[in-house]
Amino acid sequence: MKKINVGIIGLGTVGSGVVKTLRNLDYIEVVQIAVKSLNKKRNIENLDESLLTTDSFSVVNNPKVDIVVELIGGVNPAFELIKKAIENHKHIVTANKELLAKHGEELFKLAEKNNVVIMYEAAVGGGIPIIMPVKMALSANRIDKIAAILNGTTNYILTKMEQEGASYGDVLAEAQRLGYAETDPTGDVEGFDAAYKIATLATIAFKKRVNIKNIYREGITNISAKDMAYAKQLGYKIKLIALAKMKNNKADVRVHPMLVKTSHTLANINGVTNAVMLQGEPVGQIVLSGPGAGEFPTASSVVGDIIAISSELHKSEVMLPMMRCKHEQNAVPVEIKDTKNKYYILLNVSNEPGVIGIIGGVCGKHNINLASLLQKDSDEADDMSAEVVVITAKCLEADVQAAITELKLNNCIKEVKNLIRVME
Amino acid sequence: MKKINVGIIGLGTVGSGVVKTLRNLDYIEVVQIAVKSLNKKRNIENLDESLLTTDSFSVVNNPKVDIVVELIGGVNPAFELIKKAIENHKHIVTANKELLAKHGEELFKLAEKNNVVIMYEAAVGGGIPIIMPVKMALSANRIDKIAAILNGTTNYILTKMEQEGASYGDVLAEAQRLGYAETDPTGDVEGFDAAYKIATLATIAFKKRVNIKNIYREGITNISAKDMAYAKQLGYKIKLIALAKMKNNKADVRVHPMLVKTSHTLANINGVTNAVMLQGEPVGQIVLSGPGAGEFPTASSVVGDIIAISSELHKSEVMLPMMRCKHEQNAVPVEIKDTKNKYYILLNVSNEPGVIGIIGGVCGKHNINLASLLQKDSDEADDMSAEVVVITAKCLEADVQAAITELKLNNCIKEVKNLIRVME
C-alpha cells in the first residue's frame, strides 16, 4: 500500500496529539510540520526535527503532501493557507470552527471545483462523532432541532458555579489557573466559539447554509450566583445552549444561556463535557456526548478524518461523496425578536404593596402570561427592596423586551437584574 | 443521475418505515418487495401492489436490483437469501443482528470476494448512529471498553419495575399488552438480542471477531421487586448491561443484569431508549443514546445505509472501504469465571446470632472483601428469618461462585436469592 503523506500546520496541544496518534498508523506518514518557533520545547518523544518548518506555505505547496491538516485556528493566515492547499489539490482536515463559520461557503466551493474534500469532525464537539453521523448515518433525516452544549469552558464555569455557589468571576479565575479558560476568555464566555460551531452544525443538519451573522449570541458573563440559586430552587440548571430550529423553512439559530430542567439530559452534562441533542424525522431524538476539547479527544476526530480520506485516496473517482458540503441555498433566518420562548426574569423591586400587581399588569399588557412567581426579601439588609423572580409562559421575545423596557421606567422596579430564556 | 434500485425483503414494521422514508429520495426507487402474504392490510398509503411478491428469491435474483434490504430477521431463510444476493453482486443492507452474530464471518468474507458491502447500522442500537461512528469517526481509536443498554424491551421492564415497585411478571404482561414485548419474550428477556448486538459491536470496536458462543449471557427473569428496592436503597438501579472489555489482548464480552450507580449515565437511560458508552484511546469516553427500535428510528438507520451505498455506487473502485469488515483474527475470549467484578448478593438467613460472622467467614475464606452489608428482618412475618444484602469489593467470579456454593450448604443460610454483578 502506498503511504499517505500528511502535512501538519500547527504543533500546539492538538497538533501534538495528532502526531502521537498518527504513529499508530504505519500507512500514514507525517512529512512536514509548520510551527511558529523551531526552538520551542515539545511534549513529543523522538520528534524528527527535520520535519519542522516556520514557513507554513511550504507545507501547502509541498508536492509530497496528500493531506494538509490545519490546526492553527483563526482566520489569518489559515484561510489563505487552506485556499492555496486546495488549489494545489490537497485534501484538507481542519479543526478551525471560526474559519468554517466565516468562510466555509467559499472554501467548500473551491474544494468542489478542485475535487478535494474538507473534513472537520474536530471543529464541532471535539472528540464526539457528530459531523460524520449527521452527514452519513442520519442522512435519511429531516433534522428540525438541535440543542447542544458546545463550549467546554463555559460549561465548566457554569457547573462549578452551580455546584459550589461560587461567583462567575471566582470560577473564571480558577478556570484560567487550571488552563480551562484562556487569558482573554472572550471567545468562550461571550459565546463566539459556540456560535461558530452551531453555524457549521446547523448548516449540515439543515442542508442550508446558516450565516454566522444571523446567529443571535449572548454569553454567560451576566449569570450570577443568585440566578443559579433561584434556578436551582425552581428545578433548573443554567447552561449555555447552542440552539438551532428549522420551522416553516426558517432557521432559528442562537447561542445564549438557558434554564434547563434538572431532569433534562443537557442539565446533566457537567464540566468540560459537550453534548448534542438532535431531533429529526424519522429517527426521533438522539443524544451524543463526550469530551469537547483537549489534546487527545480532538486528535481522535482529526485522525479519524485523515483515515477516512486515506481509505479512499487514489481509489475513487469522487472521494467521500457524502462528506461534501454543497449547500447552494442559504437558510432564511428568524430574528430573535420573532422567536417565542419562556423566560426567567429577576427583578429588584420596592418592597411595597401593589408591586406584584404592577409586574403582572405590565406583563399582561404585553401578552405575557406568568407561569410562576417567587418573591423574596432582599438579602442586602435593605427592607425597602425585595427580589421577584418571574417565569413566564411561552411568549414573543419582542413582547418581553417591550415589557422589560416598560418595567424599567416604573418607579417601583429598581432594577431588572437578568432575563434568561427557559428551555421547554 | 441514474436511479438506484432497491429490493426489500420483509414489509413488517421496519420495512414499512423504510418504504415511507425512501419516498423522500427521488434518486432511489423500490423496485420489488418480498412479503409473507399478498393479502395483508398494510399501513402504507398508495403502495404499488405490483411490486409485491411472495418469492423472496426473486428479489435477490432480480437483475434490476442494486441493493437488497433484508428486514425479515432470523437465520432462515435470511442467510441463504443474503448469500445468493451477494453472489449476484448486490450490496446488502440488513437489520439482522442474529444473522450477523452467527454467520457474519462467512457473509463478510463472501461480500469481500464479490466486491460488495454489507451495511447494518440498524442491527445495533436501532436509530442511534453507532456502527458508522465506530468504523469511521472513531477509527483512530483503540477502543477498550463498551458498556451499553442494547435491548429496549428489558430496559422498559426494568424501568417500570424500578419506578413502580412492580414485579417482573406484572410488568412483562403490561409490556406484552403494549407491544413492547413479544408473546414469546425469550429473545429479549434472556439477553439473546443484546448478546447478538454486542457481538457485532465488539467485533468492529476491537477489530477482532467476537464469537457469539463466547459471550456469557444472563437475562432479567430473576430480578425481583425486592432486588430493585435494595438496589435503590444502596444508590443503584438495575440494568441489563451488554459489556465488552479488551484487556491484555483478551476480550471479556457478556450480557447480564448489573447494579449501576444512580449517578451513572446508563442508570438514567429509561424505557425503550438504548445507549452505548464507549471508552477508547485517544478519545476518552463517548456516550451515544437514542431510540433503540421502532418503525421510524430503525428506518432512519436502514435508509442511511442505502444512501451511503447509493452515494458511491458506480463511482468508486472500492466502495465504502471503511465500512468493510475484514476481521481475520478471532478475539481470545475471557471466561466468566476468570472475570473480576463487584457483586450484590441477596441472602435469606436464619435470624440468629453469628450468621453475619458465618457470611463474613465464608467470603473471607474465598478472598472476598465485603464493601457493605445490610441486614433486615424478613417481611414474610417469620421472625426466624432475616434478609442480608452484601455488596462485595472487586473479586474473582470463580471465588464468588465457590463462596455461594459453600453458603448454600450452611444451615444458617436458607436461600441465596440472587447474585447480581455491580458496575464499577
Interface residues (C-beta under 8 A of the other chain):
Chain A: G17 K20 T21 N24 L25 E121 G127 I128 P129 I131 M132 P133 M136 A137 L138 S139 A140 N141 R142 T265 N268 G280 E281 P282 V283 G284 Q285 I286 V287 L288 S289 G290 P291 G294 E295 F296 P297 A299 S300 S301 V303 G304 I306 I307 A308 S311 E312 K315 S316 E317 V318 P321 M322
Chain B: G17 K20 T21 N24 L25 E121 G127 I128 P129 I131 M132 P133 M136 A137 L138 S139 A140 N141 R142 T265 N268 G280 E281 P282 V283 G284 Q285 I286 V287 L288 S289 G290 P291 G294 E295 F296 P297 A299 S300 S301 V303 G304 I306 I307 A308 S311 E312 K315 S316 E317 V318 P321 M322
